[in-house]
Amino acid sequence: MNRKKVIITGAAACAGVVLIGTGLWFWLGRDKGAGSENVVYVNSVDSLMNPGNTSGILNRFAGVVETQESLEIPASQDQTVKEIYVEEGQEVQVGTPLFIYDTEKTSEELEKAQLELERISNEIGNKYNELAALEKEKKTADKSAQLDYTIQIQEAQLEVKRSEYEKESKQAEIRKLKDTIENATVTSKLAGVVKSINDGSSQAANYGESQAFMTIIAMGDFRVKGMVNEQNMGSIMEGQPVLIHSRVDEDVVWKGTMGKVDTENPGNDNSNGYYVSTGDSTTQSNSYPFYVQLDSSEGLMLGQHVYIEADYGQEEERPGIWLDDYFLVTDEDGSSYVWADDGKGRLEKKEIITGQHDDDLMKTEIADGLKEEDLITWPEEGLEEGMSTARGDAGQMGQSNPEPMEETDMLTEDGAVPDTGEVFTEDGTASDGEIVTDEGTEGTGDAGAAEDGDVQMEVEQ
């Protein structure tokens, strides 16, 4: 079996590629005959320049407004809550009764402990009487009996010490039981609002919520909590300026400063509706909370859901037309164009003159050639001048019925797609403008040597 390396020029890769080997032909371009069925959706330049259309460039995280301070009250494992005095959403002050424990069982234990203490005290008294009697008898006993009395006295002293220790332990138990009864009513140590009561009637714990019995949140300054997974943690930089967008009105924006990621407390990917990108279905990763300190919380509501993105100056007003770089196509001669509607419902290459470039936002200024009312689409394989166009709904762009690319079209022998657009030889090197056979002969195609960026592929024959 002879194996040959075929060089495909960049132009041919865009229009189509014919692989000769098994007699099968694979067409990588678009079927011209399908033009009547394939509509290209376009949108106005003005709509594409509006704030919020940079989500394809800037990482955005979902967030929720929460209070700066909160109080979590755990329930005792040894006691049963008898009555709850407050409800969720209720405002409380410092000292407001929240709930009370059932003290009936504790009171019974206290009575038993007090009886035990009385018994131990009586035993200690009896031991002291026995000890005094032994010491008195020892003084009048024969010399031969002195050792026996000494042993009995030492044993009695040891029993007294043991009983005194037992008495101290029982006294401590009684103090604890009394304290439990006296503090059966739990009061708030924070002025605020009851956020949640976990009385076992809900499944909140299954969704990453706090498992505290009751949570009180302070009223005052707010912060924004977001979640980020391990793959995206690199985009969170402490101290970075950020923008907080309202989900209801994109034009309503707050500013703040990014805090650090709390890696000590991983969260639940499904909690609170946070968006977490976890890659493919076989990849699992933890998500972690991060917090944004707000410059001002005026107009924000507790629990409000928002979007968080890094502030690179995208909200600043600047004159002229600025487009995301991926809308622009640059030819080999350095000229640039965009795919646009020609005003008659047909697609055309509209030449433009570019100006300044924003490296942070990856946007280019259009100095001439475009107006805000012009309709454009993003460049993609298969676009041809003369194709039908239509105004896209809700930002829709691109072809309505594109032909899918064959999965095997751009694969190497091991099934991988080359990052550089080249297929390497068996020794790991790529040849430029050559056809290399197994016999080691070289030659050039009819079109001459391949240019930089050409696609090289191996086919079996």
C-alpha positions in Angstrom: 0.0 0.0 0.0 1.5 3.3 -1.1 0.9 6.4 1.2 1.2 9.9 -0.3 1.1 13.3 1.3 -1.1 15.8 -0.5 -0.8 19.6 0.1 -4.0 21.5 0.1 -3.7 25.3 -0.3 -5.6 27.6 2.0 -7.9 28.7 -0.8 -8.8 25.1 -1.6 -9.4 24.3 2.1 -12.0 27.1 2.2 -13.7 26.0 -1.1 -13.4 22.2 -0.9 -10.9 19.3 -0.8 -11.0 16.2 -2.8 -9.3 13.2 -1.2 -8.3 10.5 -3.8 -7.5 7.1 -2.4 -10.4 4.8 -2.1 -12.3 6.4 -4.8 -14.3 8.5 -2.4 -14.6 12.3 -2.8 -15.1 14.6 0.3 -16.3 18.1 -0.3 -15.3 20.5 2.5 -17.0 23.6 1.1 -20.6 24.5 0.6 -22.9 23.2 -2.1 -23.6 26.1 -4.4 -26.8 24.6 -5.4 -28.1 24.9 -1.8 -27.8 28.7 -1.9 -31.6 29.1 -2.5 -32.3 27.1 0.7 -29.5 28.6 2.9 -30.2 32.1 4.3 -27.5 34.1 6.0 -28.7 35.9 9.1 -27.3 39.4 9.7 -27.5 42.0 12.5 -26.9 45.7 12.6 -23.5 47.1 13.6 -25.3 49.2 16.2 -26.7 46.2 18.0 -23.4 44.5 18.0 -21.7 47.4 19.7 -24.1 47.5 22.6 -22.7 46.6 26.1 -23.2 43.0 27.0 -22.4 41.6 23.5 -18.8 40.8 24.6 -19.8 37.5 26.3 -17.9 35.6 23.7 -14.7 37.4 24.7 -15.0 38.1 28.4 -15.8 35.5 31.0 -19.1 36.2 32.7 -20.1 34.6 36.0 -23.5 34.4 37.6 -23.7 35.9 41.0 -26.1 36.7 43.8 -26.3 39.7 46.2 -25.8 38.8 49.8 -25.0 40.6 53.0 -21.5 41.2 54.3 -22.3 39.6 57.7 -24.4 36.6 58.7 -25.0 34.4 61.8 -25.4 30.6 61.5 -27.0 28.9 64.5 -26.5 25.2 64.6 -29.0 23.0 66.4 -27.9 21.0 69.4 -27.5 17.3 68.7 -28.5 16.4 72.3 -31.7 18.5 72.4 -35.0 18.8 70.6 -36.4 22.1 69.4 -39.7 22.6 71.2 -40.9 25.8 69.6 -39.7 28.3 66.9 -40.6 31.9 67.7 -39.7 33.5 64.3 -40.2 32.8 60.6 -38.2 33.3 57.5 -38.0 36.9 56.4 -38.8 38.3 59.9 -36.6 41.1 61.1 -34.9 40.5 64.5 -32.8 42.5 66.9 -30.0 41.5 69.2 -31.7 39.5 72.0 -34.8 38.6 70.1 -36.0 35.0 71.1 -35.6 32.7 68.1 -36.6 29.3 69.4 -36.6 27.2 72.6 -35.4 23.7 73.3 -37.5 21.1 75.1 -36.2 20.9 78.7 -38.4 18.2 80.1 -35.8 15.5 79.6 -33.0 17.8 80.9 -35.0 18.5 84.0 -35.3 14.8 84.7 -31.6 14.3 84.2 -30.9 17.2 86.6 -33.1 15.6 89.3 -31.2 12.2 88.9 -27.8 14.0 89.0 -28.8 15.8 92.2 -29.8 12.6 93.9 -26.5 11.0 92.8 -24.6 14.0 94.2 -26.4 13.6 97.5 -25.5 9.8 97.6 -21.8 10.5 96.8 -21.7 13.2 99.5 -23.0 10.7 102.1 -20.5 8.1 101.0 -17.7 10.5 101.4 -18.9 11.3 105.0 -19.1 7.6 105.9 -15.5 7.1 104.5 -14.2 9.9 106.6 -15.8 8.3 109.7 -14.3 4.9 108.9 -10.9 6.5 108.3 -11.0 8.3 111.7 -12.0 5.0 113.5 -9.1 3.1 111.8 -6.6 5.7 112.8 -7.9 5.6 116.4 -7.7 1.8 116.6 -4.2 1.8 115.1 -2.9 3.8 118.1 -3.9 1.1 120.6 -3.2 -1.9 118.4 -0.3 -4.3 118.9 2.9 -3.8 117.0 2.2 -6.9 114.9 -1.1 -5.3 113.7 0.2 -1.9 112.8 1.0 -2.9 109.2 -2.5 -4.2 108.6 -4.1 -1.0 109.9 -1.7 1.1 107.7 -3.0 -0.8 104.6 -6.6 -0.3 105.6 -6.1 3.4 106.2 -4.5 3.9 102.8 -7.3 2.0 101.1 -9.8 4.2 102.9 -8.0 7.4 101.9 -7.9 6.2 98.2 -11.7 5.5 98.3 -12.3 9.0 99.7 -10.3 10.6 96.9 -12.2 8.5 94.3 -15.5 9.6 95.8 -14.5 13.3 95.9 -13.5 13.1 92.2 -16.9 11.5 91.4 -18.5 14.3 93.4 -16.7 17.0 91.4 -17.7 15.4 88.1 -21.3 15.2 89.2 -21.3 18.8 90.3 -20.0 19.8 86.8 -22.7 17.7 85.2 -25.3 19.5 87.3 -24.0 22.9 86.4 -24.1 22.0 82.7 -27.7 20.7 83.0 -28.8 23.9 84.8 -27.1 26.0 82.2 -28.9 24.1 79.5 -32.2 24.7 81.1 -31.5 28.4 81.8 -30.4 28.9 78.2 -33.1 26.8 76.5 -34.3 30.0 74.8 -31.9 30.9 72.0 -31.7 34.6 71.2 -30.2 36.5 68.2 -26.8 37.9 68.6 -27.1 39.9 65.3 -29.6 42.5 64.2 -31.0 41.5 60.8 -33.4 39.2 59.0 -34.1 35.5 59.3 -32.8 34.1 56.0 -33.5 30.4 56.5 -34.8 27.9 59.0 -33.8 24.3 58.4 -36.4 22.5 60.3 -36.1 19.3 58.2 -39.2 20.1 56.1 -37.2 21.1 53.0 -34.5 19.6 50.9 -32.3 22.7 50.9 -29.3 20.8 52.2 -29.3 18.7 48.9 -28.7 21.9 46.9 -25.6 23.2 48.6 -27.4 25.4 51.2 -26.1 25.9 54.7 -27.0 23.1 57.0 -27.3 25.5 60.0 -30.6 25.2 61.8 -31.2 29.0 61.5 -29.3 31.7 59.5 -29.6 35.4 60.3 -28.2 38.0 57.9 -27.3 41.5 58.8 -28.9 44.4 57.0 -26.5 46.9 55.5 -23.7 46.8 53.0 -24.0 44.1 50.4 -21.5 42.0 48.5 -21.8 39.7 45.4 -21.1 36.0 45.6 -20.1 34.1 42.5 -18.9 30.5 41.8 -16.0 29.4 39.6 -14.8 26.0 38.8 -11.2 24.7 38.6 -10.9 25.2 34.9 -11.8 28.9 35.1 -10.1 29.9 38.3 -7.3 31.5 36.4 -9.7 34.2 35.2 -10.3 35.4 38.8 -7.7 37.9 39.9 -7.9 39.4 43.4 -8.1 43.2 43.2 -9.3 43.3 39.6 -12.0 45.9 38.9 -15.3 44.2 37.9 -18.7 45.2 36.5 -21.9 43.9 37.9 -24.8 43.7 35.4 -28.4 43.5 36.2 -30.1 40.5 34.7 -33.3 42.5 34.1 -31.7 45.6 32.5 -28.3 45.2 30.9 -27.7 48.9 31.1 -27.9 49.0 34.9 -24.3 48.4 36.1 -22.5 48.5 39.4 -18.8 48.5 39.9 -16.7 46.6 42.4 -13.4 44.9 43.2 -12.8 41.1 42.8 -11.9 39.2 46.0 -9.9 36.0 46.2 -11.4 32.5 45.5 -12.3 30.7 48.7 -10.6 27.3 47.9 -11.1 26.1 51.5 -14.9 25.8 51.0 -15.8 24.1 47.7 -19.4 24.5 46.8 -22.0 22.5 44.9 -22.1 22.9 41.1 -25.9 22.8 41.2 -26.3 25.4 44.0 -28.2 28.6 43.6 -28.4 28.4 39.8 -24.7 29.4 39.3 -23.3 28.7 35.8 -20.3 26.4 36.0 -18.4 25.1 32.9 -17.1 21.6 33.6 -15.9 20.6 30.2 -16.9 17.3 28.7 -19.2 14.9 30.4 -16.4 12.7 31.7 -14.7 15.6 33.5 -15.6 16.4 37.1 -14.4 19.5 38.9 -15.1 21.3 42.1 -16.5 24.8 42.2 -15.5 27.5 44.7 -17.0 30.7 45.8 -15.5 34.1 45.3 -16.8 37.5 46.5 -17.0 41.0 45.0 -16.7 44.1 47.2 -19.1 46.7 45.8 -18.2 50.4 45.4 -21.8 51.2 46.0 -24.8 48.9 46.6 -27.5 51.5 45.9 -30.3 50.0 43.9 -29.3 46.4 44.7 -31.7 44.1 46.5 -30.7 41.2 48.8 -30.9 38.0 46.9 -30.8 39.7 43.5 -29.2 37.6 40.7 -26.6 39.4 38.6 -23.8 38.9 36.1 -20.1 39.5 37.0 -17.4 40.3 34.4 -14.0 41.9 34.5 -13.9 45.7 33.8 -11.6 46.4 30.9 -13.3 49.7 30.1 -16.0 48.2 27.9 -18.6 50.5 29.5 -16.7 53.6 28.6 -18.3 55.6 25.8 -15.9 56.2 22.8 -16.7 57.6 19.4 -16.7 55.6 16.2 -17.5 52.1 15.4 -15.7 49.2 17.2 -16.2 45.6 16.2 -15.0 42.4 17.8 -12.0 41.1 15.9 -13.7 37.9 14.8 -16.0 39.9 12.5 -13.1 41.1 10.4 -11.4 39.2 7.6 -7.9 40.2 6.3 -6.7 39.3 2.9 -3.1 38.5 2.0 -2.6 42.0 0.6 -3.5 43.4 4.0 -6.9 44.8 3.0 -9.9 44.0 5.3 -13.5 43.3 4.8 -16.7 42.1 6.6 -19.5 40.0 5.3 -22.4 42.4 5.0 -25.9 42.8 3.5 -25.7 44.8 0.2 -29.0 46.6 0.9 -30.8 44.3 -1.5 -31.0 41.2 0.5 -27.8 39.7 -0.8 -24.4 38.9 0.9 -21.3 40.9 -0.2 -17.7 41.4 0.9 -17.7 45.0 2.2 -14.3 46.5 2.3 -13.4 48.5 5.4 -10.5 50.6 6.7 -9.4 49.8 10.2 -8.1 52.2 12.8 -7.0 51.6 16.4 -7.0 48.2 18.2 -8.0 47.4 21.8 -5.8 44.4 22.9 -7.8 43.9 26.1 -11.2 43.7 24.5 -10.0 42.3 21.2 -11.9 45.0 19.3 -10.9 47.0 16.2 -12.0 50.5 15.3 -13.6 50.8 11.9 -12.3 54.1 10.5 -14.3 53.9 7.2 -16.5 51.6 5.2 -19.2 50.8 7.8 -22.2 52.6 9.3 -24.0 51.7 12.5 -27.1 50.8 10.5 -25.3 48.4 8.2 -26.1 44.7 8.6 -23.2 42.2 9.0 -22.6 38.6 10.0 -19.6 36.7 11.2 -17.3 35.0 8.7 -17.6 31.3 8.4 -16.8 28.6 5.9 -19.3 28.4 3.1 -20.2 32.1 2.7 -20.3 33.3 -0.8 -21.3 36.7 -2.3 -24.8 36.7 -3.6 -26.3 34.5 -0.9 -29.7 35.5 0.5 -29.7 37.5 3.7 -32.3 38.1 6.4 -32.4 40.1 9.6 -31.7 37.8 12.5 -34.0 37.6 15.6 -32.5 38.0 19.1 -29.0 38.4 17.8 -29.2 35.4 15.5 -26.3 35.3 12.9 -24.8 32.9 10.5 -26.2 30.4 8.0 -29.6 28.9 8.5 -28.8 25.6 6.8 -25.1 25.1 6.6 -23.7 21.8 5.4 -21.8 20.0 8.2 -18.2 19.3 7.7 -17.2 15.6 7.5 -15.5 14.5 10.8 -12.8 12.7 8.8 -11.9 15.7 6.6 -9.3 17.3 8.7 -8.0 14.4 10.8 -4.5 12.9 10.9 -3.9 9.2 11.0 -4.4 9.1 14.7 -7.6 11.0 14.5 -6.2 14.3 15.9 -6.7 17.7 14.3 -3.4 19.5 13.8 -3.2 22.8 15.7 -1.2 24.5 13.0 -3.1 23.2 10.1 -0.4 20.8 9.0 -0.1 17.1 9.0 3.4 16.0 10.0 5.5 13.2 8.5 6.2 10.0 10.4 9.4 11.5 11.8 7.5 14.4 13.3 8.5 17.1 10.7 6.3 19.0 8.3 7.4 19.6 4.7 6.4 22.9 3.0 5.3 22.8 -0.6 6.1 19.1 -1.2 4.5 15.8 -2.0 6.5 13.1 -0.2 6.0 9.5 -1.0 7.1 6.4 1.0 9.9 6.0 -1.5 11.3 9.3 -0.5 10.7 11.1 -3.8 9.6 14.7 -3.8 7.7 16.9 -6.1 5.4 19.9 -6.2 1.8 20.1 -7.1 0.4 21.9 -10.1 -0.3 25.0 -8.1 3.3 25.2 -7.0 4.7 25.2 -3.5 2.3 25.6 -0.6 2.1 28.9 1.2 2.2 29.3 5.0 -0.9 28.1 6.7 -1.7 25.5 4.0 -3.2 22.3 5.1 -1.2 19.1 4.6 -3.0 15.7 4.7 -2.0 12.1 4.4 -4.3 9.7 2.5 -3.8 6.0 1.9 -3.9 4.6 -1.5 
